[in-house]
């Protein structure tokens, strides 16, 4: 009868250790998993700029305006060439 009680005590101890590891250890494991995920995300997003500085925004606006002016000038130039070509053919 002694060895049977010893085995039952060992099994009961194993069950208690499993409960302790599962119900107490799970939040701890989850914390470390989340911490590791945050570290990965921080490394992944470390070189992403959140907001552009003001000089770059104004430079971009100036560039767009200058590009629009260049396109308009090019259109005007091509229209005058087309007008000259039409006048020469008539």
C-alpha positions in Angstrom: 0.0 0.0 0.0 3.0 2.3 0.6 4.2 2.5 -3.0 0.7 3.1 -4.3 0.3 6.1 -2.0 3.7 7.3 -3.0 2.8 7.1 -6.7 -0.6 8.9 -6.1 1.2 11.6 -4.1 3.7 12.0 -7.0 0.8 12.2 -9.5 -1.0 14.8 -7.3 2.2 16.8 -7.0 2.6 16.7 -10.8 -1.0 17.9 -11.3 -0.4 20.8 -8.9 2.8 21.8 -10.6 1.0 21.7 -14.0 -1.8 23.9 -12.7 0.8 26.3 -11.2 2.8 26.4 -14.4 -0.3 26.8 -16.6 -2.4 29.3 -14.6 0.4 31.4 -13.1 3.0 30.9 -15.8 0.7 31.7 -18.7 0.4 35.5 -17.9 4.1 35.7 -17.4 4.8 34.0 -20.8 2.2 36.3 -22.4 3.9 39.3 -20.9 7.3 38.2 -22.3 5.8 37.4 -25.7 4.1 40.8 -25.9 7.4 42.4 -24.8 9.3 40.6 -27.6 6.6 41.6 -30.2 6.9 45.3 -29.1 10.7 45.1 -29.5 10.4 43.6 -33.0 7.9 46.3 -34.0 10.1 49.0 -32.7 13.0 47.7 -34.6 10.9 47.3 -37.7 9.4 50.8 -37.5 12.5 52.6 -36.2 13.4 54.2 -39.5 9.8 55.3 -40.4 9.4 59.1 -40.2 6.1 60.1 -38.6 5.9 63.7 -39.7 7.7 65.6 -42.4 9.5 68.8 -41.3 8.1 72.0 -42.5 10.9 73.0 -45.0 10.3 69.8 -47.0 6.6 70.4 -47.3 7.1 73.9 -48.6 9.8 72.7 -51.0 7.5 70.0 -52.3 4.8 72.7 -52.9 7.3 74.9 -54.7 8.4 71.9 -56.8 4.8 71.2 -57.8 4.2 74.8 -58.8 7.4 74.9 -60.8 6.6 71.6 -62.5 3.1 73.0 -63.4 4.7 76.1 -64.8 7.1 74.1 -66.8 4.3 71.9 -68.2 2.2 75.0 -69.1 5.2 76.6 -70.8 5.8 73.4 -72.8 2.2 73.2 -73.9 2.2 76.8 -75.0 5.4 76.2 -76.9 3.9 73.1 -78.6 0.7 75.0 -79.5 2.7 77.8 -81.1 4.7 75.3 -83.1 1.5 73.6 -84.2 0.0 77.0 -85.1 3.1 77.8 -87.2 2.9 74.4 -88.9 -0.8 74.8 -89.7 -0.2 78.3 -91.1 2.6 77.1 -93.3 0.5 74.3 -94.8 -2.6 76.5 -95.6 
